Amino acid sequence: MYVVPNTMVRILKNVPLDNTYRNTLFFTSTGNQSAYFSSKSKYTLTNYSYVRPQNAVKVGINSENLYDCNYIMFQNTAFGNKWFYAFITSVEYINNDASLITYEIDVMQTWHFDYSLNMCFVEREMSLNDTIGDNLVPEGLELGTYVYNDQGFISEFEPNQIIVAATFDETMNDATGGLYGGVYSALKYNRFLTWQDANAFIETATASVKSSGIVSVFMYPLAFFSNSNATDPVTITKSRDKMYTDINGYVPKNKKLFTSPYNFLYVTNNEGVAGNFPYEFFSSSTCEFDVTGVVSCSPEFSLVPKNYKGATKNYNEQMTLGNYPLCAYAIDSYRAYLAQNANKLNLAAVSAVTQTASGALSFAITKGAVGANEVLGGIKDISNILANNADMDALPPQAHGQHSPTVNFVNKIKGFQFYNVQIRAEFAQIIDDYFNVYGYATRRVKIPNRSSRPHWNYVKTINASLTGSVPADDMSRIVSVYDKGVTFWKNGSEVGNYALDNRP
C-alpha cells in the first residue's frame, strides 16, 4: 500500500542536552515540549518518507551546514502525531546536496509522558521544602576544622561564697539540721561573703570551744545556695539562641548546613566533660537548659537540656560538674587549749596556790621541814602550769581541711560554657555548592521528586521502578539514567546555570 510521504523532520541547534543524560528537561505538557524544541529548529523538512526511530535519515542539505546541529525531532504524521526526539551522533557527507544524519533516540524526552515513576529507593534528591531539620541523613563530606564562637559562660556561677559546714550556727548554738535542696543534713552551712568574716567565725568558734565541730570549709556559688528549709534544689533556666543566620560568615542557600555536623551548640564544663547539642533537636525556639546546684560538703551541679529530642527534660544527656574547691583553715592551738582546759587549769592553779599558802603557814608555826616541803611542792605545781602554758603558746596553729583550689575556679570559668560550633566558611560554600547540584542524601523508599524546585531537580535512585507504554530497551535505558543520576531542568536556557536561586 502506497503511503504519501508526509513525515516532518526538524534539525535543531543549541539544544542543551546530550546522550550522557546528566541533564534533561522537564515539561508539563506535550505542547510545551514540542514548542520548545521547535524553537531550536535550523531546518524544517516536510514530506519525507517514514523515519525509523533507530537509524539514520538522509536529508537534502550539505553536511557543512549541519555541523552546528546536535538534535533532531521527527513526526511520522501518516502513522500518528507522536514526536520522536534524538541526539545527532554524526553527520556524513554524501554529495554536495545530500548528507546522512545518524541519530540516537533521546529516551528521556521521547517517552517523557509515557511512563510513571513508582516508589523506589531514592539515594539523593532535592527536598520539597528544605526546612531546617527536615533532612538529617549523614552526607559523609569533608568538614575541615571547626570554628568555636563563644556564646557565654553561665554567670550565676559567680560570685562565690565561703561555706563553713559545722555542728553549730553563727551564734554558736548547736545545729538542728534541715533539708538543703531536699537533702537532709544535720550540719549547718554557715555562709560568708568575705574571708574576713569566715576568719572571725572560726576565731569565735575556737574561743567558744566549738572548733572541733567544724566539718568542712568550701566554696559555693551564691545563686545556687538553698536554705535549711528548702525541699527543692535551686534550679536556674538558661537559654541560647539557635544560630541560623550564617555559617562562619557565609550565608548558605541550603538549610541543611544549619544542622549538625555543620552547625551546632557545644557545651563544656571546662574540665573534660562536654557534649554536642544540635539545634534542630530542640523543639522550642531557643536552646533551653536547667542548671541545678546541690549544696553539700562535696558540691555538684547538673545541666539538663529541655524540650530536647522529644523529652521535656532530657536527663539521659545531662552534664555534671563537681570538684569544687575545698578550703583549708587554721585553729589557734593556744587559744583552743586555754578554751578547752580553762576549768582544769583554774582548779590546778587554785590547788597549787592553796598548797603553797598552807605550807608557808605550817612553816611559820612549826619552824619545821614539813611546811617547807609543802611550800616547795606548791611552787613547783605553779611552775609546771606556767611552763605547760608557755609550751602550748609556742605551738603553731593547727591546720584542718584541704586546700584544693582549681585553675578554672581562680580564672572564674568554673561552670558550664556554651559555644556555637561551625565549619569554616570555605567548606560551607563547597558543601553548599555540592547540595545545589546533587541535592541531599535521602536513602529512603519513595516516589522521586522531579519538579519540586523552581529551576532544577536532581534525582538519583537505586533500581528505579517505572511502568508505562515504552519499548523494553528504552525503558531499561531510562531506569539506568535514574540510577546514574539526572538533573531535570524546567527551562532549557538555564541548563547548567547553578547560580540561580533554586530554593523552594
PyMOL commands that set and color helices and strands:
alter all, ss='L'
color gray80, all
select helices_A, chain A and resi 30-38+63-65+107-110+155-157+195-207+211-213+222-224+255-258+279-281+315-317+333-340+342-366+369-394+407-410+425-438+472-484+492-494
alter helices_A, ss='H'
color red, helices_A
select strands_A, chain A and resi 7-13+23-25+41-48+56-59+69-75+84-95+98-105+115-117+120-125+146-153+160-166+178-180+183-185+188-192+214-221+234-240+263-268+274-277+287-294+300-308+311-313+319-321+328-331+398-401+417-423+440-446+456-462+466-468+486-489
alter strands_A, ss='S'
color yellow, strands_A
deselect
rebuild
show_as cartoon
